[in-house]
Amino acid sequence: MLSTHSASAVDANALLGRELHSEVIRHFTRHPSASPDDAERQLLECLRYLYLISRHRERLSGLFLPVEQQIDEVWHYLILQTREYRTLCEERLPGGFFIEHRSCPYSDYRQTPSREELIEQALRWLPLYRESFGPFDEAALRHWTMPRFLRDELGFSLADIAGVGEVAEVAAFTQPEISRSV
């Protein structure tokens, strides 16, 4: 299981096993511009995403993917390793259930909930991430859509993002700015 406040590759090894972990890193570093450190972080953030879905199934299941495309690509790769992915979901993550994936363009998803619901859903991840892994750092921030938006578009510092406790509190503070951008 991913340990609280940990960012080491040991977590990925423990969850995936050494062989699959190495395979994922090799796969995502096959391009000359890709570094092993970047691939490790992409894998770690993907596993953190899956951990949160598994641990907080009722609160997060069915929400739009709040991570960037690179993380979704790691997830797709893991899914294709069907036996290992099933073991990860059902035996190694805290929820003990198979985490399904369904592709849905954001424009289609956005039609269902109201703008306020979209904002609330996007912000719902922040305190759960912080409680499980500590505050976002620069390396994690580039993989998660909402905290990066809060920093880049609204001027939040990493400390501000770490201080987000109640979704309603942030939504009230940022709603005019987010509503124009979403």
N, C-alpha and C positions, 0 to 999 in steps of 0.2 A: 504494500500500500504506500502511496505517496506520503512522505512524512511532512508534518507541518513545518513551514518556513524553510523548506529545503529546495535547492535548485541544482542538485548534483545529478550526474548521469547515473549514479548508483540507483536512484529511484527507478529510472527507465529500465535498467538491467533487472531489477527486482520484479517489476511488473511484466516485462516482456520476455525475460530470459536473455541470456547473453547472445545467443545465436540470432534471434529476431532483432534484438537491439542493434547488433552489428550490421545486419542486413538492411535495416531501415536507414542507418547512417550512410552506408555505402550507396544505397539507391539515391538519396537526396544530396550526395556530394559528387555525383557522376559528371556534373557540368563544371567546367573549369572555374567559373565564378563562385561556385558554392563552397563554403568552408565547413569543415567538420564541426566547428563551434556553432555556426548558424544552424546546421542540421540538428545538433544536440538540443539547441534551444527550441527549435520548431517542434521536435518530438516531445520535449518536456511540456511545452505549453499545450500541445494536443492532449497529452496524458492528464494534465491538470483540468482541461475542459471535460474530458471523459469522467474524471474523478468527481468533479462537481455535479455533472448530470447524474452519475450513479448515486452519490451521497444525498442529493437534493431532488430526487425524481419528481416529487409532487410539485415542487416550486419551479423547476426549470424545464421539465420535459415538454417538448412541443414548441418551445420558443425558438425564434430565429437564431441561427448560429452567430454569436457575437465575436467571432475571431476572424482573422484575415485568411485569404485564400490559401496561403502556404500551410496553415494548420489544417484546413479542410483537406488539402492534398495528402498530408500525412495520415489523416483519418481514413481517407479512401484507400491508401496503401495498406493500412492495418486491416481494414475490412476484407481486402482481397486475400489475406492470410487467414482464411476462415476458421480453421481449428484454433490457431493461437489467439485470434480475436475473440472467439467465443470463450476461451479460457480466461482471457483478460477480463472480459465483462462479467462472467458468471462466477469466477472463483477468486479473482485478485482485486477487483474494485469493490468498494464497500457495499454497494446496493445489491450485488449478486444477480443482476438481470442483464439480458442481452440489450445493448444500446443500438437501436435501429437508426438508420440514416435515410433521409429522403431529401432529394434535391428539390429546392423550390426557389425560384428567383425572388429576390427581395421585393421587386415590384409587385409580384403576385401576393406575397405574404403581407405586404404593407396594406393591401386592399381590405384585409379582414379586420384587424384591430384598429381602433381610433388612433390618432396621433399621440394622444396622452398615454394610451395603453402601450404603444410602441416605445415611448420614452421610458415608462415604468419598467417594461420588460428588459430593455437594454441596460438600465441602471441596476436591476435586480442582482446582477452578477458581481458587482463591485464588493459589497461587504462579504459575500460568500467566499470570494477569492482571497480577500485579506484575512479572513478568519482561518482559512485552510493553509495559506502559503505565505502570509505576510504581505506587506504592501507591494504594489507594482513597482518594479525597477525599470530602468530604461530598456533593458533587454526584453522584458516581458511586454512592456507597453506597446512595442511595435507590432505585436501579434494580436492584440485585443482592441477591437474597434472603438468601443465607448470610452475607455480611459484615454486612448490616443486622441479621440475627438475632444474630450474635455480639456486636454492639455493644449493641443494644437489650435483648436478653433475658439475655445473659451478662456484660454489662459490659465487654467488650473495648474498648480504645481503638483509634483508627485506627493507632497505632504497634504495638499488639498484633497487629492484623489484618495489618499489613504484615510483621510478623515471622514469620508462619506459613510455615514452610518445608516441613515434612514433614506430610503428611496424617495419618499415624499418630500423630504427636506431638500434634496438636490434637484428634484423635478421642479419644485416651486422656485428655486433660485435660478435655474437655467432654462425653464420652459420657453420663454420668449425667444431666446437665442437658438435652442435646439429645434423648436417648431419651425423656424425659418429654414433650417438646414436639413431637416428630415424629409 
